[in-house]
Amino acid sequence: MTQSPSSTVSVADIRKTFLDFFATKGHTVVASSPLVPGNDPTLMFTNSGMVQFKDVFLGVDKRSYVRAASVQACLRAGGKHNDLENVGYTARHHTFFEMLGNWSFGDYFKRESLHWGWELLTQVYKLPPERLLVTVYIDDDEAYDIWHKEIGLPADRIVRIGDNKGKKYASDNFWMMADTGPCGPCSEIFYDHGPHIPGDKPGTPGEDGDRFIEIWNHVFMQFDMQTDGSLVKLPAPCVDTGMGLERLAAILQHVHSNYEIDIFDQLIAAAARETGCTDLKNNSLKVIADHIRATAFLVSDGVLPSNEGRGYVQRRIVRRAIRHGYKLGQKTPFFHKLVADLVRLMGDAYPKIKADEKRITEALRVEEERFYETLGIGMHILEAAIGDDQTGPDNLKVLKERVLSGEVAFKLHDTFGFPLDLTQDVCRERNVEVDAAGFDAAMGRQKSQARAAGKFKQDRALDYSGAGNVFVGYEHLAQTAVVEALYLDGAPVQELNAGQSGVVVLDVTPFYAESGGQVGDEGTLSSGSSVFAVADTQKIKSDVFGHHGSVSHGSLKVGDAVQAQVNVAVRAAAMRNHSATHLMHEALREVLGEHVQQKGSLVNAERTRFDFAHNAPVTDAQIRAIEDKV
């Protein structure tokens, strides 16, 4: 008789069992990497276990081991992978999740990977073999034979999946890192929840149902995709597998929804405690339970709520959780109080969040207090706009077309700090859509007005197609050069005369162009009796510097030889202040904590400004300590 999975196995047990199993198979257990990828600037967040090994697969990094296993903290919110709007409303969508994975870097391949996967699932986790079904790529006879002839899986539980995305190798069962490069077939293991659950086998029209759930994907990187679409065999094939911990836990704990597993049971209970909600099935509690994991781990990895980049994704998640608490009747900060519960549940597996508990709690508390200042008024405006008892023009449009105007959504965003997806969340609950195009248009108008008011330099709009200039400013502050191009009012000209302001491009320059917060150099360009006073230096392109200023004497022509002279005193003062920003950053990290991140700076001859993110006001005592260190 087949053994059933244990009903007492915990998420913590599942993690440990996975790592212990692969350790006995000669794998090095590797710690989870940060949610902010250190080796891939194109990726907003770590969204799979293989991210920290990407350079190994590409051949630019070599590890001391050829077999690895890990439990990786992952986030999908923002960017290409964005599950935020579904979280709380489905059984399996999360912002934060954990990925179990094992890897081979040119060592073992398909046979070991599939045999060990089957052994772990059926002999260690005790999943019933008859409940498991697998897929293979249509041409991967090797994987098919391993499943059928060696492991003994019946043919009716092995599904070949072809190219189902419009072109060759575009398939659910063929993995590609990019359009070219490492790639290969994959084999996915599915769990059959039974005929009482709607859905059909993968590869059929009913595959999107919940009956067959993918739990483990084994990717076999054995080819190098060429630009012409052909495949070349890799000299050292690799294995990359990933299995969702929450999905596996739901199966092992005999529940259908990930939100019913033990760790979520306890986080939902904690959210109910803090909000006063007695209905433990309420979707808002699921949202809060999911979001405390995402936001706490983000703070621990240095991402504080802000209005840009990763920080804005963090702000959106925090404020979405707060709004759901508000919906449950919680009108004061509560979310940060869940950090202690999270640390109790996950601190042993992730010691860093235990060490950062105080900092995480404080960062979330500060963000909560800030948002609660405007949340009530903003919700009142939104409720009035979509309510059934109002008669204003906006409301009549909503009632008739079920669409909230983009202008109202933008006002909520701009004045009351409502991220667009938060407004969409509220409207979705009333079957009202938000005019996203109208929101974008309002946002665009505001940005245009800000640009016009700020008098920003538009060097990058200058039409220059010549060669880049040579920068010699680190070695010399004076240099003979030739005028390559001149601009008057943004248009190219052959000559600038006395009294005219414009931009000069040289073939070689000692002038430093504004970069890294340090302003561009000042100085002069002299040719005989003609003098061009340089007031600023900006980049037109990465290797083309524009010298801004005006002709004070004579005239300047394209092709003239000039003596370029940097103002030495101004450069020296700017360099001193630039050095001060580095000292300031280090002092801030020592006094306030390692989480302090530079968000911007301004460095000129007179002063320096250093922008940074911190989760609380800086005290007078801390300011004095920072000054002493600088």
C-alpha positions as CSV (number, residue, x, y, z in Angstrom):
1,M,0.0,0.0,0.0
2,T,1.3,3.5,-0.9
3,Q,2.2,5.7,2.0
4,S,0.4,9.0,2.3
5,P,2.3,12.3,2.9
6,S,2.6,13.1,6.6
7,S,0.0,15.6,7.9
8,T,2.4,16.9,10.5
9,V,5.3,17.9,8.2
10,S,6.1,21.7,8.6
11,V,7.5,24.2,6.2
12,A,10.7,24.2,8.3
13,D,10.9,20.4,8.0
14,I,10.4,20.5,4.2
15,R,13.3,23.0,3.9
16,K,15.6,21.0,6.0
17,T,14.7,17.7,4.4
18,F,15.4,19.0,0.9
19,L,18.8,20.4,1.8
20,D,19.8,17.3,3.8
21,F,18.8,15.0,1.0
22,F,21.0,16.8,-1.6
23,A,23.8,17.2,0.9
24,T,23.9,13.3,1.0
25,K,24.2,13.4,-2.8
26,G,27.4,15.5,-2.7
27,H,25.8,18.9,-3.1
28,T,27.2,22.0,-1.3
29,V,24.4,23.8,0.5
30,V,24.5,27.5,-0.6
31,A,22.7,30.3,1.4
32,S,19.9,32.3,-0.2
33,S,21.2,35.3,-2.0
34,P,19.7,38.8,-1.4
35,L,16.5,39.9,-3.1
36,V,18.5,42.6,-4.8
37,P,20.6,40.8,-7.4
38,G,24.3,41.7,-7.2
39,N,25.2,40.3,-10.6
40,D,22.4,41.4,-12.9
41,P,21.4,45.1,-13.2
42,T,18.7,44.2,-15.7
43,L,16.7,42.3,-13.0
44,M,14.8,44.2,-10.4
45,F,14.5,41.4,-7.9
46,T,15.8,37.9,-7.5
47,N,13.0,35.8,-8.9
48,S,14.4,32.3,-9.0
49,G,17.1,30.2,-7.4
50,M,19.4,30.2,-10.5
51,V,19.9,34.0,-10.4
52,Q,22.9,33.8,-8.1
53,F,24.4,31.2,-10.4
54,K,23.8,33.0,-13.7
55,D,27.5,33.9,-14.2
56,V,28.5,30.3,-13.5
57,F,26.2,29.1,-16.3
58,L,27.6,31.9,-18.6
59,G,31.1,30.8,-17.9
60,V,32.3,34.1,-16.3
61,D,32.3,32.8,-12.7
62,K,33.7,29.6,-11.3
63,R,32.8,28.1,-7.9
64,S,34.7,25.7,-5.7
65,Y,31.9,23.2,-6.1
66,V,30.1,21.6,-9.1
67,R,26.9,20.6,-7.2
68,A,24.8,23.0,-5.3
69,A,21.5,23.1,-3.4
70,S,19.7,26.0,-1.8
71,V,16.4,27.4,-0.6
72,Q,16.2,30.8,-2.3
73,A,14.0,33.8,-1.1
74,C,12.3,35.2,-4.3
75,L,10.2,38.2,-5.1
76,R,7.8,38.8,-8.1
77,A,6.4,42.3,-7.9
78,G,7.3,44.9,-10.4
79,G,9.1,44.5,-13.7
80,K,8.4,41.6,-16.1
81,H,7.4,39.2,-13.3
82,N,4.6,41.0,-11.4
83,D,2.1,39.0,-9.4
84,L,1.0,41.8,-7.1
85,E,-2.6,42.3,-8.3
86,N,-3.4,38.6,-8.0
87,V,-2.0,38.2,-4.5
88,G,-4.8,37.4,-2.0
89,Y,-7.3,36.5,-4.6
90,T,-5.9,33.1,-5.8
91,A,-4.6,30.0,-4.1
92,R,-1.0,30.2,-5.4
93,H,0.0,33.8,-6.2
94,H,2.6,35.5,-3.9
95,T,4.9,38.4,-4.0
96,F,7.5,36.6,-1.8
97,F,8.0,32.9,-2.1
98,E,10.8,30.3,-1.5
99,M,12.3,28.2,-4.2
100,L,14.0,24.9,-3.5
101,G,16.7,24.1,-6.1
102,N,19.6,21.9,-7.0
103,W,22.2,22.5,-9.6
104,S,25.0,20.7,-11.5
105,F,27.7,22.8,-13.2
106,G,29.0,20.4,-15.8
107,D,28.8,17.4,-13.4
108,Y,25.8,15.1,-13.4
109,F,22.9,15.4,-15.9
110,K,19.4,14.1,-16.7
111,R,19.7,10.6,-15.3
112,E,20.8,11.7,-11.8
113,S,18.5,14.7,-11.7
114,L,15.3,12.9,-12.5
115,H,16.1,9.8,-10.5
116,W,17.0,11.9,-7.4
117,G,13.9,14.0,-7.9
118,W,11.7,10.9,-8.0
119,E,13.4,9.5,-5.0
120,L,13.0,12.6,-2.9
121,L,9.3,13.0,-3.8
122,T,8.2,9.4,-3.5
123,Q,10.5,7.9,-0.9
124,V,11.4,10.8,1.4
125,Y,8.4,13.1,1.1
126,K,6.2,10.0,0.6
127,L,4.1,11.4,-2.3
128,P,1.9,8.7,-3.9
129,P,3.6,7.8,-7.2
130,E,0.3,7.4,-8.9
131,R,-0.5,11.1,-8.2
132,L,2.6,12.3,-10.2
133,L,2.6,13.1,-13.9
134,V,5.5,14.6,-15.9
135,T,6.1,16.5,-19.1
136,V,9.1,16.4,-21.4
137,Y,10.1,18.4,-24.5
138,I,8.8,16.7,-27.7
139,D,12.2,15.8,-29.0
140,D,13.8,14.8,-25.7
141,D,13.8,11.1,-26.0
142,E,16.5,10.7,-23.4
143,A,14.4,12.2,-20.7
144,Y,11.3,10.2,-21.8
145,D,13.2,7.0,-21.7
146,I,14.6,7.8,-18.2
147,W,11.1,8.4,-16.9
148,H,9.5,5.4,-18.7
149,K,12.2,2.7,-18.9
150,E,14.3,3.4,-15.8
151,I,11.9,5.0,-13.3
152,G,8.9,3.0,-14.5
153,L,6.4,5.8,-15.1
154,P,3.5,4.6,-17.3
155,A,3.4,6.2,-20.8
156,D,0.0,7.7,-20.1
157,R,1.6,9.8,-17.3
158,I,4.4,11.2,-19.5
159,V,3.3,14.1,-21.8
160,R,5.4,15.3,-24.7
161,I,5.1,19.1,-25.1
162,G,6.0,20.7,-28.4
163,D,6.6,24.2,-29.6
164,N,3.5,26.0,-28.3
165,K,4.5,29.6,-28.5
166,G,4.7,30.4,-32.2
167,K,8.2,29.4,-33.2
168,K,10.8,26.6,-33.0
169,Y,12.0,26.0,-29.4
170,A,9.4,28.4,-28.1
171,S,7.8,25.9,-25.7
172,D,6.8,25.5,-22.0
173,N,9.3,22.7,-22.0
174,F,12.3,24.4,-23.6
175,W,14.1,26.9,-21.4
176,M,16.1,29.8,-22.8
177,M,18.2,32.3,-20.7
178,A,17.8,34.9,-23.5
179,D,17.3,35.0,-27.3
180,T,20.8,33.5,-27.7
181,G,23.1,31.6,-25.3
182,P,22.6,28.6,-22.9
183,C,19.3,26.8,-23.3
184,G,17.8,23.3,-23.3
185,P,14.8,21.1,-22.7
186,C,13.1,20.8,-19.4
187,S,11.0,18.2,-17.6
188,E,8.3,19.3,-15.2
189,I,6.7,17.2,-12.5
190,F,3.0,17.7,-11.7
191,Y,0.8,16.6,-8.8
192,D,-2.7,15.4,-9.6
193,H,-5.1,16.7,-7.0
194,G,-7.8,14.3,-8.3
195,P,-10.8,14.2,-10.6
196,H,-12.9,16.2,-8.2
197,I,-10.8,19.3,-9.0
198,P,-11.5,21.0,-12.4
199,G,-8.7,20.9,-14.9
200,D,-7.0,18.6,-17.3
201,K,-3.4,17.4,-18.1
202,P,-0.8,19.8,-19.3
203,G,-0.8,20.3,-23.1
204,T,-4.6,20.1,-23.2
205,P,-7.2,22.9,-23.5
206,G,-8.1,22.4,-19.8
207,E,-4.5,22.6,-18.5
208,D,-5.1,25.9,-16.7
209,G,-7.4,24.3,-14.1
210,D,-6.2,23.5,-10.6
211,R,-6.2,19.7,-10.9
212,F,-2.7,19.3,-12.2
213,I,-0.2,21.6,-10.4
214,E,3.4,21.9,-11.4
215,I,5.7,21.4,-8.5
216,W,9.2,20.8,-9.8
217,N,10.9,21.9,-13.0
218,H,14.2,20.2,-14.1
219,V,16.0,22.3,-16.8
220,F,18.8,20.7,-18.8
221,M,21.1,23.3,-20.3
222,Q,22.8,21.3,-23.0
223,F,22.8,23.7,-26.0
224,D,24.1,27.2,-27.0
225,M,21.4,29.0,-29.1
226,Q,23.0,30.7,-32.1
227,T,21.8,34.0,-33.7
228,D,20.5,32.0,-36.7
229,G,18.3,29.8,-34.4
230,S,20.5,26.7,-34.6
231,L,21.7,24.8,-31.5
232,V,25.3,23.9,-30.7
233,K,26.0,21.4,-27.9
234,L,27.6,22.8,-24.8
235,P,30.9,21.2,-23.8
236,A,29.7,20.9,-20.2
237,P,25.9,20.5,-19.8
238,C,24.3,21.8,-16.6
239,V,21.2,21.2,-14.5
240,D,19.0,23.8,-13.0
241,T,15.9,22.8,-11.0
242,G,13.3,24.7,-9.1
243,M,10.5,23.6,-6.8
244,G,8.1,26.0,-5.1
245,L,8.2,25.4,-1.4
246,E,4.7,26.7,-0.7
247,R,3.2,24.5,-3.4
248,L,5.0,21.4,-2.1
249,A,3.9,22.3,1.5
250,A,0.3,22.5,0.4
251,I,0.4,19.0,-1.0
252,L,2.3,17.5,2.0
253,Q,-0.1,19.2,4.4
254,H,-3.2,18.1,2.5
255,V,-4.6,21.6,1.7
256,H,-5.4,23.0,-1.7
257,S,-4.4,26.6,-1.1
258,N,-0.9,27.8,-0.3
259,Y,-2.5,30.2,2.2
260,E,-3.6,27.2,4.3
261,I,-0.1,25.9,5.0
262,D,1.3,26.2,8.5
263,I,3.4,29.3,8.0
264,F,0.5,31.2,6.5
265,D,-2.0,29.9,9.0
266,Q,0.1,31.6,11.7
267,L,0.7,34.8,9.8
268,I,-3.0,35.1,9.0
269,A,-3.8,34.5,12.7
270,A,-1.3,37.3,13.6
271,A,-2.9,39.6,11.0
272,A,-6.4,38.8,12.4
273,R,-5.1,39.6,15.9
274,E,-3.8,43.0,14.9
275,T,-6.8,44.0,12.7
276,G,-9.6,42.5,14.8
277,C,-10.9,40.5,11.9
278,T,-12.6,37.3,13.0
279,D,-13.1,35.8,9.5
280,L,-9.8,33.9,8.9
281,K,-10.8,33.2,5.3
282,N,-10.9,36.9,4.5
283,N,-8.8,37.7,1.4
284,S,-7.4,40.9,3.1
285,L,-5.8,38.8,5.7
286,K,-4.1,36.7,3.0
287,V,-2.8,39.9,1.4
288,I,-1.4,41.2,4.7
289,A,0.2,37.8,5.5
290,D,1.9,37.6,2.1
291,H,3.1,41.2,2.1
292,I,4.7,41.1,5.6
293,R,7.1,38.5,4.2
294,A,8.0,40.5,1.1
295,T,8.4,43.9,2.8
296,A,10.4,42.6,5.8
297,F,12.9,40.7,3.6
298,L,13.2,43.8,1.3
299,V,14.0,46.0,4.2
300,S,16.6,43.5,5.5
301,D,18.2,43.5,2.0
302,G,18.4,47.3,2.1
303,V,15.2,48.3,0.2
304,L,13.4,51.1,2.0
305,P,10.1,52.6,0.8
306,S,10.7,55.5,-1.6
307,N,9.3,57.0,-4.8
308,E,11.7,55.4,-7.3
309,G,12.9,52.0,-8.5
310,R,12.9,49.1,-6.1
311,G,11.9,51.5,-3.2
312,Y,8.7,52.3,-5.0
313,V,7.8,48.7,-5.4
314,Q,8.4,48.3,-1.7
315,R,6.2,51.3,-1.0
316,R,3.4,49.9,-3.2
317,I,3.4,46.5,-1.3
318,V,3.5,48.2,2.1
319,R,0.6,50.5,1.3
320,R,-1.4,47.8,-0.3
321,A,-1.2,45.8,3.0
322,I,-2.1,48.9,5.0
323,R,-5.1,49.6,2.8
324,H,-6.4,46.0,3.3
325,G,-6.0,46.5,7.1
326,Y,-7.9,49.8,6.8
327,K,-10.6,47.9,4.9
328,L,-10.9,45.5,7.8
329,G,-11.5,48.5,10.1
330,Q,-7.9,49.1,11.4
331,K,-7.4,52.9,11.4
332,T,-4.0,53.0,13.2
333,P,-0.6,51.4,12.3
334,F,-0.6,47.7,12.7
335,F,1.4,46.1,10.0
336,H,4.9,46.6,11.6
337,K,3.7,44.6,14.6
338,L,3.7,41.4,12.5
339,V,7.5,41.5,12.1
340,A,8.0,39.7,15.4
341,D,5.7,36.9,14.2
342,L,7.5,36.6,10.9
343,V,10.9,36.4,12.6
344,R,9.6,33.7,15.0
345,L,8.5,31.6,12.0
346,M,11.4,32.3,9.5
347,G,14.3,33.6,11.6
348,D,16.0,30.3,12.0
349,A,16.0,29.6,8.2
350,Y,17.0,33.2,7.5
351,P,19.2,34.5,10.4
352,K,19.6,38.0,8.7
353,I,15.9,38.9,9.3
354,K,16.3,37.9,13.0
355,A,19.4,40.2,13.3
356,D,17.5,43.0,11.5
357,E,14.2,42.7,13.3
358,K,14.4,46.1,15.1
359,R,15.4,47.9,11.9
360,I,12.7,46.2,9.8
361,T,10.0,47.0,12.4
362,E,11.0,50.6,12.6
363,A,11.2,51.1,8.8
364,L,7.6,49.7,8.3
365,R,6.3,51.7,11.3
366,V,7.6,54.9,9.8
367,E,6.0,54.2,6.4
368,E,2.7,53.2,8.0
369,E,2.5,56.4,10.0
370,R,3.3,58.5,6.9
371,F,0.6,56.8,4.9
372,Y,-2.1,56.8,7.6
373,E,-1.8,60.6,7.6
374,T,-3.5,60.7,4.1
375,L,-5.1,57.3,3.8
376,G,-8.4,58.3,5.4
377,I,-8.9,61.4,3.3
378,G,-7.8,59.6,0.1
379,M,-10.2,56.8,0.7
380,H,-13.1,59.3,1.3
381,I,-12.4,60.9,-2.0
382,L,-12.2,57.5,-3.8
383,E,-15.3,56.2,-2.1
384,A,-17.2,59.3,-3.1
385,A,-16.0,59.0,-6.7
386,I,-17.2,55.4,-7.1
387,G,-20.1,55.3,-4.6
388,D,-23.7,54.8,-5.6
389,D,-25.1,57.7,-3.7
390,Q,-23.3,60.6,-5.3
391,T,-24.4,62.7,-8.3
392,G,-21.2,64.6,-9.4
393,P,-20.1,64.4,-13.0
394,D,-17.2,62.0,-12.3
395,N,-19.6,59.8,-10.4
396,L,-22.2,59.7,-13.1
397,K,-19.5,58.6,-15.6
398,V,-18.4,55.8,-13.2
399,L,-22.0,54.6,-12.7
400,K,-22.6,54.6,-16.4
401,E,-19.3,53.3,-17.8
402,R,-17.9,51.6,-14.7
403,V,-14.6,53.6,-15.2
404,L,-12.8,55.9,-12.8
405,S,-11.2,58.9,-14.5
406,G,-7.4,59.0,-14.8
407,E,-7.5,62.5,-13.3
408,V,-9.0,61.3,-10.0
409,A,-6.6,58.4,-9.9
410,F,-3.7,60.7,-10.5
411,K,-4.9,63.1,-7.8
412,L,-5.0,60.2,-5.3
413,H,-1.4,59.3,-6.4
414,D,0.0,62.8,-6.4
415,T,-1.7,64.2,-3.3
416,F,-2.5,61.3,-1.1
417,G,0.3,58.8,-2.0
418,F,-2.0,56.1,-3.5
419,P,-0.1,53.9,-5.9
420,L,-2.1,53.3,-9.0
421,D,-2.5,49.6,-8.3
422,L,-3.9,50.4,-4.8
423,T,-6.6,52.5,-6.5
424,Q,-7.2,49.7,-9.0
425,D,-7.5,47.2,-6.1
426,V,-10.3,49.3,-4.5
427,C,-12.1,49.8,-7.8
428,R,-11.8,46.1,-8.7
429,E,-13.8,45.3,-5.6
430,R,-16.6,47.5,-6.9
431,N,-16.3,46.2,-10.5
432,V,-15.0,49.6,-11.6
433,E,-12.1,50.0,-14.0
434,V,-9.5,52.8,-13.8
435,D,-8.6,54.8,-16.8
436,A,-4.9,53.9,-16.8
437,A,-4.3,55.8,-20.0
438,G,-5.8,59.0,-18.5
439,F,-3.6,58.4,-15.4
440,D,-0.5,58.1,-17.6
441,A,-1.5,61.3,-19.5
442,A,-1.9,63.2,-16.2
443,M,1.5,61.9,-15.0
444,G,3.1,62.9,-18.3
445,R,1.7,66.5,-18.0
446,Q,3.1,66.9,-14.6
447,K,6.6,65.6,-15.7
448,S,6.5,68.0,-18.6
449,Q,5.7,70.9,-16.3
450,A,8.4,69.9,-13.9
451,R,11.0,69.8,-16.7
452,A,9.9,73.2,-18.0
453,A,10.1,74.7,-14.5
454,G,13.4,73.2,-13.7
455,K,15.3,74.5,-16.8
456,F,17.0,71.2,-17.2
457,K,19.9,71.1,-19.7
458,Q,19.1,69.3,-22.9
459,D,22.6,68.4,-24.1
460,R,21.5,64.9,-25.1
461,A,19.2,66.4,-27.7
462,L,22.1,68.0,-29.6
463,D,22.6,66.4,-33.0
464,Y,26.3,65.3,-32.9
465,S,27.5,62.3,-35.0
466,G,31.2,62.9,-34.9
467,A,33.9,61.0,-33.1
468,G,34.1,61.0,-29.3
469,N,36.5,63.3,-27.6
470,V,39.5,62.2,-25.5
471,F,39.3,63.2,-21.9
472,V,42.7,64.0,-20.3
473,G,41.4,65.9,-17.3
474,Y,42.9,63.5,-14.7
475,E,46.4,64.1,-16.0
476,H,46.2,67.7,-17.3
477,L,44.2,70.9,-16.6
478,A,45.4,72.7,-19.7
479,Q,45.4,71.2,-23.2
480,T,45.7,72.3,-26.8
481,A,42.5,71.1,-28.7
482,V,40.6,71.6,-31.9
483,V,37.0,72.8,-32.2
484,E,35.0,69.9,-33.7
485,A,31.5,71.4,-33.4
486,L,29.6,74.5,-32.3
487,Y,25.9,75.0,-31.3
488,L,23.8,78.0,-31.0
489,D,20.3,77.6,-29.5
490,G,20.7,73.9,-29.9
491,A,21.4,74.0,-33.7
492,P,24.8,73.4,-35.2
493,V,26.7,76.5,-36.5
494,Q,30.1,77.1,-38.0
495,E,30.9,80.2,-35.9
496,L,30.0,81.8,-32.5
497,N,30.6,85.6,-32.1
498,A,31.2,87.9,-29.2
499,G,28.2,88.0,-26.9
500,Q,26.7,84.7,-28.1
501,S,26.1,81.8,-25.8
502,G,26.5,78.2,-27.0
503,V,28.1,74.8,-26.7
504,V,31.6,73.8,-27.9
505,V,32.8,70.2,-28.7
506,L,36.5,69.6,-28.8
507,D,38.6,66.7,-30.1
508,V,40.4,66.4,-26.7
509,T,39.5,68.1,-23.4
510,P,40.7,68.4,-19.8
511,F,37.2,69.5,-18.7
512,Y,35.4,67.1,-16.4
513,A,31.7,66.7,-17.5
514,E,29.0,66.5,-14.8
515,S,28.8,62.9,-13.5
516,G,28.2,61.1,-10.2
517,G,26.7,64.2,-8.6
518,Q,29.9,66.3,-9.2
519,V,29.2,69.4,-11.4
520,G,31.1,70.0,-14.6
521,D,34.3,72.1,-14.9
522,E,34.5,75.8,-15.5
523,G,37.4,77.6,-17.4
524,T,38.3,79.1,-20.7
525,L,38.9,78.2,-24.4
526,S,41.4,80.7,-26.0
527,S,42.4,81.2,-29.6
528,G,44.5,84.2,-30.2
529,S,42.5,87.2,-28.9
530,S,39.3,85.2,-28.9
531,V,38.0,83.8,-25.6
532,F,35.1,81.4,-24.8
533,A,34.2,81.4,-21.1
534,V,33.2,77.9,-20.1
535,A,30.5,78.0,-17.4
536,D,29.7,74.3,-17.3
537,T,30.5,71.0,-18.9
538,Q,27.9,68.4,-19.7
539,K,27.9,65.1,-21.5
540,I,26.2,65.0,-25.0
541,K,27.0,61.3,-25.2
542,S,29.1,59.1,-22.8
543,D,32.3,60.0,-24.7
544,V,31.3,63.5,-26.1
545,F,31.5,66.5,-23.7
546,G,29.7,69.8,-24.4
547,H,31.4,72.9,-23.1
548,H,28.7,75.5,-22.2
549,G,29.4,79.2,-22.1
550,S,29.7,82.3,-24.1
551,V,32.2,84.2,-26.3
552,S,33.6,87.1,-24.3
553,H,36.0,88.3,-26.9
554,G,36.4,87.8,-30.7
555,S,34.8,84.7,-32.3
556,L,35.2,81.0,-32.4
557,K,35.0,78.8,-35.6
558,V,34.8,75.1,-36.2
559,G,38.4,73.9,-36.9
560,D,40.0,76.5,-34.7
561,A,42.9,75.4,-32.5
562,V,42.3,76.5,-28.9
563,Q,44.0,76.4,-25.5
564,A,41.6,74.7,-23.1
565,Q,42.2,75.8,-19.5
566,V,40.3,74.4,-16.5
567,N,39.7,76.7,-13.5
568,V,42.1,75.0,-11.1
569,A,40.7,76.5,-7.9
570,V,37.1,75.5,-8.8
571,R,38.1,72.0,-9.8
572,A,40.2,71.5,-6.6
573,A,37.3,72.7,-4.4
574,A,34.8,70.4,-6.2
575,M,37.2,67.4,-5.8
576,R,37.5,68.1,-2.1
577,N,33.7,68.2,-1.7
578,H,33.4,65.0,-3.8
579,S,35.8,63.3,-1.4
580,A,33.6,64.6,1.4
581,T,30.6,62.7,0.0
582,H,32.4,59.4,0.3
583,L,33.4,60.2,3.9
584,M,29.8,61.2,4.6
585,H,28.4,58.0,3.2
586,E,30.8,55.9,5.3
587,A,30.0,58.0,8.5
588,L,26.3,57.6,7.9
589,R,26.6,53.8,7.6
590,E,28.7,53.7,10.8
591,V,26.3,55.9,12.8
592,L,22.9,55.0,11.4
593,G,23.4,51.5,10.1
594,E,24.6,49.5,7.1
595,H,21.2,49.9,5.4
596,V,21.9,53.6,4.5
597,Q,22.0,54.0,0.8
598,Q,23.0,57.0,-1.3
599,K,20.1,58.3,-3.4
600,G,21.8,61.2,-5.0
601,S,24.3,64.0,-4.5
602,L,25.3,67.5,-5.7
603,V,29.0,68.4,-5.6
604,N,30.3,71.8,-6.6
605,A,33.1,74.2,-5.5
606,E,31.0,75.8,-2.8
607,R,29.1,72.9,-1.2
608,T,28.1,69.3,-1.3
609,R,24.7,67.8,-0.9
610,F,24.3,64.1,0.0
611,D,20.9,62.4,-0.4
612,F,20.3,59.2,1.4
613,A,17.5,56.9,2.6
614,H,17.0,56.2,6.3
615,N,13.9,55.0,8.1
616,A,13.7,57.7,10.8
617,P,14.6,61.3,11.5
618,V,18.3,61.8,12.3
619,T,18.8,63.0,15.9
620,D,21.0,65.9,17.0
621,A,23.3,63.4,18.7
622,Q,23.6,61.3,15.5
623,I,24.3,64.5,13.5
624,R,27.2,65.4,15.9
625,A,28.6,61.9,15.6
626,I,28.5,62.0,11.8
627,E,30.2,65.3,11.8
628,D,32.9,64.1,14.1
629,K,33.6,61.1,11.9
630,V,33.7,63.2,8.7
